[in-house]
Amino acid sequence: MDDFERAKIIYDTYGATSYEDLAPTDPGYDVYADAIRSGCRHKAGGARVLDLGCGTGRWFHCLENIRFLVGVDASRPMLAIAKDRLRRADQKSNGQCFPYALIEADIRSISFAPEGFDFIYSTGVLGEYVKLDDYMLKSILMWLSKGGIAFLTIVDRYYYKLNSYPYISMRNRFLKLLIRDFFENFSIATSSFSRLFSSNILRRIVSLHDYSNIYMTEHDITTLLTRISYQSRSNIYSFHDRKHLHLGILLTKY
């Protein structure tokens, strides 16, 4: 089971009804809102925006100065909520909402035309469900127009390890082996499986994946950026939300 399939199971099963309907309001999340608004505003005449892992669209309220929006996510139920959010916003603005397209896809497999977007952002996805590596970063920079901006967040691996309790890590490694064997050797449809367990238990079982191997440190990100051939300026900074210490990556393509 790869990370895309795992994300679909988790969010198709419980995410559409349990995921926060609106963007979090505690102060740690102001960084997200400020970065998204700034990324949209920089392009005169309207920005072409790509949201990688848009989920239910909980950051859509931060979008302004938009020429059009493309949102990509693994979960169809979450995209349905995102579409309804945009539809309601369109009604409130008397049909003055921007054009948009919402796509159910793996963001590592999808492709877009070079320089097709002026602002690309991804929050809570990279380093959790999608590995940020040379391929992913090159794709983002390829899709970005000259002078375009990308805002990406990723969990700080050092902080994550520092705050992971040893007994939980040992338990998760053991259960992960059992569960992986179960899924690989028995063909049980998710719908049948979910009838045996509550959605909360199912979520906890299938999410016992050790994501620490794809979380990153600031050094990891700096090393990755030096390998990328695209001309870009980068700024890496850290900030807390209520769950983790995050690394924010702000890229500007020359």
Secondary structure, 3 states (H helix, E strand, C coil): CCHHHHHHHHHHHHHHHHCCCCCCCCHHHHHHHHHHHHHHHCCCCCEEEEEECCCCCCCHHHCCCEEEEEEEECCHHHHHHHHHHHHHHHHHCCCCCCCEEEEECCCCCCCCCCCCEEEEEECCCECCCECCCHHHHHHHHHHEEEEEEEEEEEEEHHHHHHCCCHHHHHHHHHHHHHHHHHHHHCCCCHHHHHHHCCHHHHHHHHCCCCHHHCCECHHHHHHHHHHCCCCEEEEEEEEECCCCEEEEEEEEEC
